[in-house]
Structures are given as structure tokens and as C-alpha cells.
Amino acid sequence: MKLKKALLSAIRTAATILPRDVVITLEEAIQKEDSKLARAQLAAILENIKIARTDSIPLCQDTGIQTFFIQAGTRSPYLELLNPVIAQAVIEATATVPLRPNTVHPFTDKNSGDNLGRGMPVIDYELTESDKIIITLLPKGGGSENCCALKMLTPSAGISAIKRAIVDHVIACKGAPCPPTIVGVGIGGGADVAMKLAKRAILRKIKISHPEQPVAKLEKELLELINRSGVGPMGLGGNTTSLAVHIEYAFRHPASLPLGIVLQCWASRRAQIQINKDGSIKVS
């Protein structure tokens, strides 16, 4: 089936080829580093990226939880195919890429062996008024996922409290999320909405700022503050703790200020599929 073949290709691409915007930002970072140790860490990361691409092998031994963000056009004739075909593609990719089996029953610790299970893979739908389907793949590793956080702030504390909470959290994580990281921030909504916004934020390409100027300004300020911390690549010191800060927001209840923080490691893997109404498919 053409769709399954495209999904397999996208899963392999996400696991083995780091997006160009991430690679460019890492290459820029090594030029700006003062620390010899930090430059050595970045050089090792860039060599790792080259080997993975050349040999078509996973960038990291932790190939992540397979996560699919789907912008589902309501006029597309292919919607009902997606869930079963995604599951089939994940099973085959686990065997052929290969992907590490990463789905474990929370009570028995039994590993399914194929990256499926209750609630797995993660499939997040957003309905759109179109005849296209856009699927963005996000393999999310456990180390960076362990450094995600939800903070329910006092609304009166305002933006200064948001900045303090984000910077303090990134510093407290030190080298655990395998920096340099991408920091996704979700502000507003409810607790669940803030975390979902934060995870969606890390899908945005590096150097593409939020379209609203005040939010873009806050992204830039936060990145500068985080990189002054000195945590550095892999937590060993240096000028580059994070490559980007991306913010998404929603309106909130007057009595609450939810703040979601999602950290993504330097291996900010992603791939995308577009399924057109005529059945043609593009993988990027």
C-alpha cells in the first residue's frame, strides 16, 4: 500500500536524518563556543549525525515514542485509513529501521516488542477545513521527556514568573535532556492544553519565530537567558545550552496560569507526510 510505504519512509527519515535547520544551528553553535570541551561535544554530535545519515542508522539508540501529529482535512477521503496503516507501519519500522521497542505496560513492565500498546503510538488529530492530510512525525526520546514539566503559576505573577520558571527548570535539568535542547513552551489553556501546546511548539523549525512580535521577543529573550546559564552541550559547560525556544499559547481561565515546558534533545527528529486528495503523497 502506497500510504504504508510512505509512512515507513517517513519513520526511517525521522530516525536517521536530522532536519537541516537543526544541523545548521548546531554547526553555527560550534563556531561560537569558547569552551574546548563544548566544541568537542558538538563535534561528536555532528559526526554522529553524518554517520547516521550516511549509513541509514538511527541517530540515537533511543528511537523514541512514535508520535504522529495529524492535521486532518475533513474533506479527505483517506481519514479512516490512517490509524490502522500507522500501526502497521510502526510494526514494520520497528523490525526494519530498526527501532528500539519502547512501549512498556505501566503495571507489568512487559514490553510489547513492536512499539504498539494501549495509547501507542501517540496519534494527535487536529481537524482542518481542507482536502489534505499532513502528518508530522515526532520520535520523542525518554531522556528529554523525563525533563518535561507542568507548572501552575499564579496569574498575578505575570510574564516575569513565566521567564523565571522556564530558565530555572532548564538549568535544574542540567545534562539530563542531552543539550543543546529545543525548549517548547505552552502558556494558557488548562493543564493538559499547556502541555500539548508545548509539545507542538517543538515541531516548529528553528529560526522560525512566533508570528506575533511580543511572543517572538519573549522567545529570543528566553533563549539568551538560558544560554547564559553555562550548562552547555551535554551539561558539560559552554555557551550553547539550547538551540531555540518556541512558544505557543491559548487563552486561559482568569484564576489560573498553566505553563507547560517540553524539552527536546539535540536530536530533534521529525519528518512530514502530505496526502493529497488525488492520493499522491509527499514525504519531507
N, C-alpha and C positions, 0 to 999 in steps of 0.2 A: 504494500500500500504506500502511495506517494507520501501521505502525511506522516506515517510512522518513520519512513526513511528520512524525511526532513527533520523530525524530532530527534532521531538518533544522531544525525549530523550536528544538530544544534547542541545536544548534550555533550558530544565529543569536543566540539569547538569550545564550549564554555569550560570544560575540564582541562583543556590542553593549550589553549591560545588566549593569552591575556589581551583584553581590548587595547587598541593602540593608544587611546587617551591616557590610560593608566601607565603604559610603558613610557610614553613621552614624559609624563610627570615624574616618574622615577629617575629617568635619565637626567632631567633638569635638577632633581634633588641632589644627585651625586656631585654635580658641578658646584653646588652651593655649600656643601658640607665642609666644615673646618676640621672635624674630628677624623683622624686616620681610621679609627675603629668603625665609625659610622660609614665612612666611604667603603670600607671592606665589606660591611654588611650589605650595603646597597649593590656593590659589585657582585656579591654572591647571589643576590636576588635576581639581578639582571642576567647572570649566567644561567641560573635556574630557568628563567623564562625562555631563554634561547634554546636550551636543551629540550624543554617540554614541547616547544613548537616544532623543532626540527625532527624529533623522534616520535611525535604524536603520543606523548605520555602525559599523565596528569601533572599539573603544576605542583600539587601538594598531595601527600599521602592521605590527607583528609579531603575526600572529594565532596564532602558536604551533604546536607539535606537538600534533596532536589526540590526546588521551589519554582512554581510557574505563576507569573502574574499575567492574567489574560484580559486584554481589552476586547470584549466580545461584541461585535457588531450584531445588533438584533435582527438584521436582515440577511445575515449569512446563513447559507444552507448547511453549514458544517458543524454547528454548535453541538449537536448531540453526539458527534463522533469523538469529541475532544477527550473526555475523561477516560474511556476505555483505551484509546490509542496512546495517550500519555502513559498510562500504566504499562502497556505492552512495551513501549519504547524504553521506559526506565528499567524493566526487567532485562531487556536485551543489552542495554548500555552497561548495566552492572556486570554482565558477563564479557562484553567485548571491548569496552574502552580501555581497561576495566575500571569500574567504580568500586570503592570500598563499601561493603554492606554497612549502612549506617543507621538502620532503623531497628530499635530495640524496644520490646514490650516494657512499659514502665514498672510493672509489678513482678514479672517473672524474669526479666533481663534476657529473655530469649530473642535472638537476632533473627529476623525474617529471612535474611540471606539474599534478598533481591531488591532492597530499598523500598519495599511496599509495606503496608501495615495500616492499622486504623489511623486515619487522618494523614496518611503518607502515600504518595508525595503531596506536598502542600500545593493546593491549586486555589488561587485567589482570583475571583471574577469581578470585573467592572464592566457593566453594560454601556455600550455606546450606540449612538444613532448612525449606524453605517452598515455596509455590507462586507466589511473586512474583519478579520480576527488578527490581533497582534499578540503574540506570546513572548514574554521576556523571561528567560531562564536565569535563575539566581541560585547557584550551588553555594550554600551558606555553611561554612566550617564551624565546628564546635568551639574552638578556642575563642574566636571573636564573638560567637553567640553567647558564650558564658559571661561576656562583658557588657551585655545589653542591660538596660535598666529603665524602670519607670519611676518617676518622681512626681508626687502630687504636691505642688507648691501652693503657697498662699497667694491668692490673686493680687493682693495689695503689694506684694514684694516686687512684682513687675519684671522688666527685662534684666535688671541687674542680677536678680536671683537666678534667672534662667542662665545667664552667662556664667555665673559662679558655679552653678550645679554642673554644667556641662564640662567646664575646664577642670574642676576638681575631680569629676568622675574619670575623665580620660587620664589624668595624672595618676589617680589611685590604681588604675588598671595596669600601669607600668608596661611591661613587655608581654603580658598575657595574651592580648589580641593580635600579636605579631605585627607591630607597627613597622613602617608608617601605615596608618589606618585611613579609612574614609569614615567620617562621622556623619551618620544620618540622625536628624533631629525632627521629631514630631511635636508640635505645640498645639494644644487645644483639643476639642472634641471631648471624648471621655477617655478613660484609661486604655481601653482596647484600641480606640481610634488613634490615640497619640503614638502607640507602638507600631501600628500598621503604617501610619504616615512616615515614621522614622525609617522603617524598612523600605518603603517605596522610595524614600529620598536617596538611598544609596544606589538606586538604579540610574540616576541621572549621570551623564558623562561629566568627567572632571573638566573644569574651566567653563562649564555652562552654569551661570549663576541663576538664582531665582529671578523670575521676570519682574518682580516688584522690588523697586530700588531699596526701600528700608530693610527688606528681608535679605537682599543681596549684600547690603552693607554689614548686616549682622553676621552673615556667613564669613565674610572677609575678616572681620574683627575677631571672631572666634578662632579662625584658623591661625591668625597671628598670635593670639594669646596661647593657644595650645602649643605652637611650635617654639614659643619662648620657654616652655617648661623644661626643655632639655632631656625629656625622656628618650627621644631619638629612635633610630631604627632598631628593632628588636629589643627595645628597652635598655640599650647599652650606651645611651648618651648621644647627643647630636642635635642638629638644627631641624631635623625633619621627623616630627612625631606623627603628623597627619598630612595627607596629600590634599584633602578637601573637607569642607564642612558643607553639607547640604540640608536645607531646612524646608519642610512642608508644614502647613498649618491648616487648622479648621476653627470655626467659631466655637466658643466654649460656654459652659454654664457660668453665670456670674459668681458662683460660690467656689469654683474650682479652677485650677490652672495645671492641667496634666502636661507632663514633659516626658516624652519618650526619647531614649538615646540608644541607637543601634550602631555598634562598631563593626566595621568590615576590615578584614586584614589586608595586607598589601596585595594579596592575590584576589583582587576584586573582580571575580569571574562573572561573566554574563554573556548571553547570546540572545538573538531575537529571530522570530519567525513571523512572516506576514502571509496570511492565507487570503487570497482574493476570491471574489465571488465566482469567477470562472474556474476556480480550482488551482490556479497557478500559485506557487509557493516560493518565497524568497527567504533564504537563511542569511543572517548577517551577525 
